[in-house]
Amino acid sequence: MPVSPDSVPPIAAAPATRIAEVDILRGFALFGILLVNVFVATQLWDFGNARDYVEFSRDSGHWIPAVLDALFSGRFYLLFAFLFGYSFTLQIAAAQQAGVSEGARLLRRCAALLAIGFAHVSLLWLGDILTLYAVLGLILIGCRHLRPRTARITGTVLYVASVLMPGMDTAFYEVWDFLDFPSLHEDFTHSFTDTLHAQVTVGPKFALLNWLGQGLPSLGLLLIGMAAGKRGLLHRPDTLYQWAPRTLRIGLVVGLPISAVTFADTMRWIDEPEVWPELQALTNPLMTFAYVAAVMQLAAYAPHLRRYLEWLAPAGRMAATNYIAQSAVLMALYSGYGLRLADQVPPTTMAALALLTFAAQLRLSSWWLQRYQYGPVEWAVRAATYLSIPPWRKPR
């Protein structure tokens, strides 16, 4: 990902106010993650059962999973990781400006995320990423003095290695067999107590699979995000002007043709080559950064569209709260916690419910932040990070 030369200071000065573009991108990432997680969860809970998901969806919106495979899957968790790494540098800059220990403050933040993430994966969602980011954050603390160029190159190498490393798929399924998961469909689509027992039992073990499958690529994007944060990539107009147009062109020119083949394969129009999933994975970051560049350019140079993008910002300010709330809604709709709709509704309905959920989150986030300083999860993380009780309500 192109950034400006290494002649600028190691960490760009933190802005005095929140960076609206970062919040917009977080809201955008929440949207993509929600859509992907809905389909991942319903397929996971139907793992190995008689009703074949593809056959079920062929006559009722099969194009929706094809679009997700081509344009969403494997991109938005990378965007989340990139933004986590970017925000990491803002935390460092804030600690330096306050004259406090940045290492101790970051350690407390990681500990808070780990505790919240463990509760999340144990009670609500097998695919939790908060525990993963908390653990990788410890590595990021040790790497915080890397120069931007070094961090960017290291992150790129780690990501490419995660895709091309031989035996990763085999190791993943060997760990799956070793952990000896029960029937996910039976446990997650029966009663509330069955689902709760399965979640508490399976969740912490499933976190190991998440770390194995997403750990290395996420660390790569965390380091790239840290490099971008040290340059002030998203809050310095000069750097935005330099990298965004070129990044958008490269991402779309390289990524869209590969995504088109992935779409055609999921639609069963063609049979993609065996190496295509690895090729798709290699180009996923290019598409992710193209999305970032597109959103940033629209926000900077299209004022008539920026006001619509700003609808995403309140949800982005409460990203952790909304991420966990999405899990609660997903479980209430599709698992034994609620309606048990997994494998019962077509993809069109699933996508519509996801859009309604996200629209509600946008409205509720705006309403909440008009009255309160932080989202509930953000308030708790801030209290642990700063060892103080943040204000709850906004002053009148």
Buried (B, 14 or more C-beta within 10 A) or exposed (E): BEBBEEEBEBBBEBBEEEBBBBBBBBBBBBBBBBBBBBBBBBBBBBEEBEEEBEEBBBEEBBBBBBBBBBBBBBBBBBBBBBBBBBBBBBBBBBBBEEEEEBEEBBBBBBBBBBBBBBBBBBBBBBBBBBBBBBBBBBEBBEBBEBEBBBBBBBBBEBBBEBBEEEEBEEEEEEBBEEEEBEEBBEBBBBEEEBBBBBBEBBBBBBBBBBBBBBBBBBBBBBBBBBBBBBBBBBBBEEBBEBBBEEBBEBBBEBBBEBBEBBBBBBBEEEEBEEEBBEBBBBBBBBBBBBBBBBBBBBBBEEEEEBEEBBBBBBBBBBBBBBBBBBBBBBBBBBBBBBEBBBBBBBBBBBBBBBEEBBEEBBEBBBEBBEEBBBBBBBBBBBBBBBEEEBEEEEEE
